[in-house]
Amino acid sequence: MKPGIIRALVAKDLALFFRNRFYAYITILGLVFYLVIYFVLPSSVEEDLEVGLYAPVVPPVFEMILQEEAGLSVVEFDSEEALKAAITDGNYYTGIALPADIMDKFAAGEKPQITLYFSANAPVEVYSAVETMVRELAYMQTGQPLALELSTEVLGQDMLGDQVPMRDRMRVLLALTIIMFEMMGLASLITEEVEQGTIRALLVTPMSTRDLFAAKLIMGVGLAFIQGLLFMAIVGGFSHQALIIVLAILLGSALFTGSGFLIASLSRDMLSSMGWGILMLIVFIIPSFGIIFPGVTSGWVQAIPSYYLADTVHQASNFNAGWSYNWSNLLILLAWDVAIIGAGILALQRRFQ
């Protein structure tokens, strides 16, 4: 490969990229827009409490207070298994399971066993609030302190004390969207050059196909990588495990650049390039919604290459997850990079020929 030719091609591609007003505006205004979205989102977790309840028999005081308590919404379930499933799926932060013989034990002066279920996403305040509420209700029912025994069970990964504000969950989605738009811009640039015959004209010069693809790769990765770094730096995304996040963004930029090659190889004109780009963007963005709304996705999402980028950035920036957790994600992401970039280059070479 010839460094001088590659530098000239990169400069030419950057000039052509920003000459396209749509992608030039999207690149600049999009970054500003996503930053505004991030900073206007709430920085803390504050919600009214929804409580699931399984109770074959509801003590009178329990029923009265649960119905009248401000900021509290109670949903009854027909079985304890259904209650646990709803909490595990993230539909409720907490649930209360009362035994069928609760009134008999209260009358006999015995302590009934009440089970409290908590979602892995439940804020730390919910734990103490629900326990205090249940104990207070038992006291009001019996007139005796310590009139019951509580058992607590966390359903899913216990995140007590590790709650993540919505805007920090959204940070992953916004960062991926910024990087992915460069995928569409690169695909459109290559498609335009193919339509106009620019690439075929370049290939009859001393420039080789290696020089051509090296320049496209450097330009695509560079634009996406710089924007991803800039966004994460402004929103505080490097406060934990900065090196891991930088490496993940670099590998993610390579992933989307290779995807841009594939889109260009499938496109016959600018309109089809836009269509394929939007379709691929929708697919790649799905793992981010599993971070924003836990429980809406399942194991199948790991088949999407961008999952390993989203999970790495989320775990490293929001939970300070280190190399022991993220090395496998980064390795899989690297393998996807090699596969997609290789497939994109082969597909484009066939189109040029």
Secondary structure as UniProt FT lines:
FT   HELIX           3..19
FT   HELIX           21..40
FT   STRAND          49..54
FT   HELIX           60..68
FT   TURN            70..71
FT   STRAND          72..76
FT   HELIX           80..88
FT   TURN            89..90
FT   STRAND          94..97
FT   TURN            100..101
FT   HELIX           102..107
FT   TURN            108..109
FT   STRAND          113..119
FT   TURN            120..121
FT   HELIX           124..142
FT   TURN            145..146
FT   STRAND          149..155
FT   TURN            160..161
FT   HELIX           166..196
FT   HELIX           198..203
FT   HELIX           209..234
FT   TURN            235..238
FT   HELIX           242..266
FT   HELIX           270..292
FT   TURN            294..295
FT   HELIX           299..303
FT   HELIX           306..319
FT   HELIX           323..352
//
